[in-house]
Amino acid sequence: MIDTALFYFFALLTLAGAVLTVTRRNAVHSAVALITSLVGVAGLFLLQRAEFLFAVQIVLYVGGIMVLFLFVIMLVNLDDAARLRQFGRQWWLALACVMVVAAQVVWFLWKGAGALRLPPAAPPPAPDAPGNTETLAGVLFSEYLLPFELASVLLLVAIIGSVIMAKKRI
Amino acid sequence: MLHPITTVHYLVLSAALLAIGTLGVLARRNIVVVLMSIELILNAVNINLIAFSRHFGHTTGQIFAIFVITVAVAEAAVGLGILIALFRNRPTVQADEIELLKW
């Protein structure tokens, strides 16, 4: 019961934030709406018992990426851009295509909800089972060690790339 | 009165978030907002992964979500770096005014 109410609350937060992000004229307003949306997604992670990802979502997205976005918005002068036309000329075409695809996906999901043949949802873990973070760490550092190392290489490349991109003279 | 929440609810929410994000990428002119819409799309993917991870009682979905977040961070950093380099050369952030390569 309380789970249902919380799901609808976080879903509303997520979708309202997303709509405001796409439609606001001022980029700073968009960024604040995006933060709302990301917090909603974090709440959904918590509802799905992904506590570690909840923390990562808050720290990395809301604390890291959004601060980066706001810095760039301050750095790049967007006052002129806010007065211009906000949508491209083919915005109605984009809207129509997106609506068609979204309606298809949602319709098939509702129609095929029984035919998805998913096993019954897993029961909640026992109270003395290892926590979410512990389980994730065990899997990440044994089974997925190579992708983990590759991700560190990717981050290194991204750091060097963004520093070179933002340098005045290479 | 209220139905219990199933995995399909999460999938529908994720589809809606994906649609809104795609609309932002396709229709907005401001490059900063386009980058934010890409973040929305990646979050829709994460909701999907987490929902299936919970459904099957498997942690693999959460591991994949961690990698998606890693790639999203790298993408945001490089994208904003490109944006700053672009803004230094041409003081505009409108995606359809950057047409140097257009024939």
Boltz contact constraints between the chains, C-beta under 6 A:
constraints:
  - contact:
      token1: [A, 4]
      token2: [B, 2]
      max_distance: 6.0
  - contact:
      token1: [A, 4]
      token2: [B, 5]
      max_distance: 6.0
  - contact:
      token1: [A, 7]
      token2: [B, 5]
      max_distance: 6.0
  - contact:
      token1: [A, 11]
      token2: [B, 13]
      max_distance: 6.0
  - contact:
      token1: [A, 15]
      token2: [B, 16]
      max_distance: 6.0
  - contact:
      token1: [A, 18]
      token2: [B, 17]
      max_distance: 6.0
  - contact:
      token1: [A, 18]
      token2: [B, 20]
      max_distance: 6.0
  - contact:
      token1: [A, 18]
      token2: [B, 40]
      max_distance: 6.0
  - contact:
      token1: [A, 21]
      token2: [B, 36]
      max_distance: 6.0
  - contact:
      token1: [A, 22]
      token2: [B, 20]
      max_distance: 6.0
  - contact:
      token1: [A, 22]
      token2: [B, 23]
      max_distance: 6.0
  - contact:
      token1: [A, 22]
      token2: [B, 24]
      max_distance: 6.0
  - contact:
      token1: [A, 27]
      token2: [B, 32]
      max_distance: 6.0
  - contact:
      token1: [A, 30]
      token2: [B, 33]
      max_distance: 6.0
  - contact:
      token1: [A, 30]
      token2: [B, 36]
      max_distance: 6.0
  - contact:
      token1: [A, 34]
      token2: [B, 36]
      max_distance: 6.0
  - contact:
      token1: [A, 41]
      token2: [B, 43]
      max_distance: 6.0
  - contact:
      token1: [A, 44]
      token2: [B, 47]
      max_distance: 6.0
  - contact:
      token1: [A, 45]
      token2: [B, 50]
      max_distance: 6.0
  - contact:
      token1: [A, 48]
      token2: [B, 50]
      max_distance: 6.0
  - contact:
      token1: [A, 48]
      token2: [B, 54]
      max_distance: 6.0
  - contact:
      token1: [A, 50]
      token2: [B, 50]
      max_distance: 6.0
  - contact:
      token1: [A, 50]
      token2: [B, 62]
      max_distance: 6.0
  - contact:
      token1: [A, 53]
      token2: [B, 62]
      max_distance: 6.0
  - contact:
      token1: [A, 53]
      token2: [B, 65]
      max_distance: 6.0
  - contact:
      token1: [A, 65]
      token2: [B, 76]
      max_distance: 6.0
  - contact:
      token1: [A, 72]
      token2: [B, 80]
      max_distance: 6.0
  - contact:
      token1: [A, 76]
      token2: [B, 87]
      max_distance: 6.0
  - contact:
      token1: [A, 81]
      token2: [B, 30]
      max_distance: 6.0
  - contact:
      token1: [A, 81]
      token2: [B, 93]
      max_distance: 6.0
  - contact:
      token1: [A, 87]
      token2: [B, 27]
      max_distance: 6.0
  - contact:
      token1: [A, 88]
      token2: [B, 27]
      max_distance: 6.0
  - contact:
      token1: [A, 88]
      token2: [B, 29]
      max_distance: 6.0
  - contact:
      token1: [A, 88]
      token2: [B, 96]
      max_distance: 6.0
  - contact:
      token1: [A, 91]
      token2: [B, 27]
      max_distance: 6.0
  - contact:
      token1: [A, 94]
      token2: [B, 26]
      max_distance: 6.0
  - contact:
      token1: [A, 94]
      token2: [B, 27]
      max_distance: 6.0
  - contact:
      token1: [A, 98]
      token2: [B, 19]
      max_distance: 6.0
  - contact:
      token1: [A, 98]
      token2: [B, 22]
      max_distance: 6.0
  - contact:
      token1: [A, 98]
      token2: [B, 23]
      max_distance: 6.0
  - contact:
      token1: [A, 102]
      token2: [B, 19]
      max_distance: 6.0
  - contact:
      token1: [A, 105]
      token2: [B, 15]
      max_distance: 6.0
  - contact:
      token1: [A, 106]
      token2: [B, 12]
      max_distance: 6.0
  - contact:
      token1: [A, 106]
      token2: [B, 15]
      max_distance: 6.0
  - contact:
      token1: [A, 109]
      token2: [B, 8]
      max_distance: 6.0
  - contact:
      token1: [A, 109]
      token2: [B, 11]
      max_distance: 6.0
  - contact:
      token1: [A, 109]
      token2: [B, 12]
      max_distance: 6.0
  - contact:
      token1: [A, 113]
      token2: [B, 8]
      max_distance: 6.0
  - contact:
      token1: [A, 118]
      token2: [B, 55]
      max_distance: 6.0
  - contact:
      token1: [A, 121]
      token2: [B, 55]
      max_distance: 6.0
  - contact:
      token1: [A, 122]
      token2: [B, 57]
      max_distance: 6.0
  - contact:
      token1: [A, 135]
      token2: [B, 59]
      max_distance: 6.0
  - contact:
      token1: [A, 136]
      token2: [B, 59]
      max_distance: 6.0
  - contact:
      token1: [A, 136]
      token2: [B, 62]
      max_distance: 6.0
  - contact:
      token1: [A, 139]
      token2: [B, 59]
      max_distance: 6.0
  - contact:
      token1: [A, 139]
      token2: [B, 63]
      max_distance: 6.0
  - contact:
      token1: [A, 140]
      token2: [B, 63]
      max_distance: 6.0
  - contact:
      token1: [A, 144]
      token2: [B, 63]
      max_distance: 6.0
  - contact:
      token1: [A, 151]
      token2: [B, 70]
      max_distance: 6.0
  - contact:
      token1: [A, 154]
      token2: [B, 74]
      max_distance: 6.0
  - contact:
      token1: [A, 155]
      token2: [B, 74]
      max_distance: 6.0
  - contact:
      token1: [A, 158]
      token2: [B, 74]
      max_distance: 6.0
  - contact:
      token1: [A, 158]
      token2: [B, 77]
      max_distance: 6.0
  - contact:
      token1: [A, 158]
      token2: [B, 78]
      max_distance: 6.0
  - contact:
      token1: [A, 161]
      token2: [B, 78]
      max_distance: 6.0
  - contact:
      token1: [A, 162]
      token2: [B, 77]
      max_distance: 6.0
  - contact:
      token1: [A, 162]
      token2: [B, 78]
      max_distance: 6.0
  - contact:
      token1: [A, 162]
      token2: [B, 81]
      max_distance: 6.0
  - contact:
      token1: [A, 165]
      token2: [B, 81]
      max_distance: 6.0
  - contact:
      token1: [A, 165]
      token2: [B, 82]
      max_distance: 6.0
  - contact:
      token1: [A, 165]
      token2: [B, 85]
      max_distance: 6.0
  - contact:
      token1: [A, 166]
      token2: [B, 81]
      max_distance: 6.0
  - contact:
      token1: [A, 166]
      token2: [B, 84]
      max_distance: 6.0
